[in-house]
Structures are given as C-alpha cells and as structure tokens.
Amino acid sequence: MRYYHLQGATSAKSRWEVRVDRAWNLPGSICRTCWAEVAHISLDFPSVDLFDWPHAHEYVEARQEPWEEYARLRDQLRPLLPSGVVVGPGSGFGPMNGWVKGSPPPVALLDGWTLLATEHGLEEMSMDGLRGIHAVRTRLRSANSVPTLHEVELLPAGEFAEPGRPVPTKPPCGVCGNVVTTLAPLEWRLDAASIPEVDAFRFQHWTTCVIVSERFLDTVRGLGCEGEFEPRLVAGPAEERARTPA
Ligand SMILES: [Zn+2]
C-alpha cells in the first residue's frame, strides 16, 4: 500500500471561506534547562471536550508557560484523553468554533494540517471501508445551504525510514526530554513497519503532515475533489521490500 503526505493544491480554486477557533488549548512551553520552546499548531483533539470540566478555565488563554507548569496542566488533563493519545504543548481540544461560508468540498485540508469532511464525504469513507476515520462535528456557524463540516481526528504515528532517519546529536534534556537531531532528508520517506492500521494519521515528528493511504485518495477521487490536493508519495513498494526479509 502506498502512503502520501496530503498537501493542498496550490491551483485549487477556493469556493469557500472559514474562520476557526478552539475553546481549549494546552499552553506552549519553554524549558529553562535546554531553552527549547515548543508549541504545536496542529496536534488537536476535537473529541476531547472540556465542557463542564471544573479545570477547563485553565486551558482557555493561549500563552507560554515554563515546562513544569505545562507538565502539570498536561497531567491534570490525562484522565480525559483516549488511551494512548500523546498530546504536546499547544495541543487544542474540543470541537472547532467559528464560521464557514460558501461551498466546502466533501474532503478538505484546512491550513494544510486539519482534515475536514462533509457528511457526504464521511459516508463515502465509511462505504469504502476506510479504517480509523473518527470525525467530530464542528460547531462552525453557517447558512443552512452550507454542508455541516466534521473534523477528522488524526492521531500521531509513523517513523522516518532508513536510510536518512534523523539521529540524536546529544542526550535528551533531563527536564523536558527535548532531543536535538540531525536533519531529515528533503525527500523523506516513512518506515513501512511504523505505519498504523488506519487510512489517515498525523506524522508524529512533524505533526503538520497529514498522511493518507492510497485507499483514502481513491475515495477522494470518487468524490470528485482530487483537484484539492497535491499528494506526495512517502511510502510505497520500496519500503515494503525493505520490510520483507530477503
Ligand atoms: Zn529541556
């Protein structure tokens, strides 16, 4: 199976407009030991709704905090997270708020890293048997003529393929765990063995990268919105061969 980094097509004509916001976020962090500053803009979990949670007010203001305070807020949130979910500084929670106008396509990539789908888009994904597609209805305001949008929750996974996998240049920070590595190659690829059994996920090392399978792209083609995307191959037969012992 081939896998692709899903990127928005520069040639796609925009027939819709959207402004989005999220009610709750973990703060960005700064470590006073290694001075790493981290704030993800894409590691969001729409299914984790903090409504009615007594600590929710601590997650409203976008800000940067020292690592220790970030870690306290992260740990406090942990019981609300689905098992195995790894969050990071800047992670957003809960359904999207805001507004949408125009005619969004059945499947859309917002800002390059948020995967949206209309009900029709989701139905086709389900009929095609796509795996691991868990979508949350947004709370975007719109006219009645605009289809309701859902956000596909993408969990982080995947590893760089060898050769070219970045390697640490020194031991991880003893406080925040930050690891400085060599650079990844420009034409990076995914290790086939690291690909989860789902048809869409987020690359764990670069969380703005949405990875989809060729089956996902087949569904997009069936929906007639392939012109919205410029997918780049990141895993295919070469990785499959590397995985199979000679
Ligand atoms: Zn550190």
Boltz pocket constraint, residues with backbone or C-beta under 6 A from the ligand:
constraints:
  - pocket:
      binder: B
      contacts: [[A, 31], [A, 32], [A, 33], [A, 34], [A, 35], [A, 36], [A, 173], [A, 174], [A, 175], [A, 176], [A, 177], [A, 178]]
      max_distance: 6.0
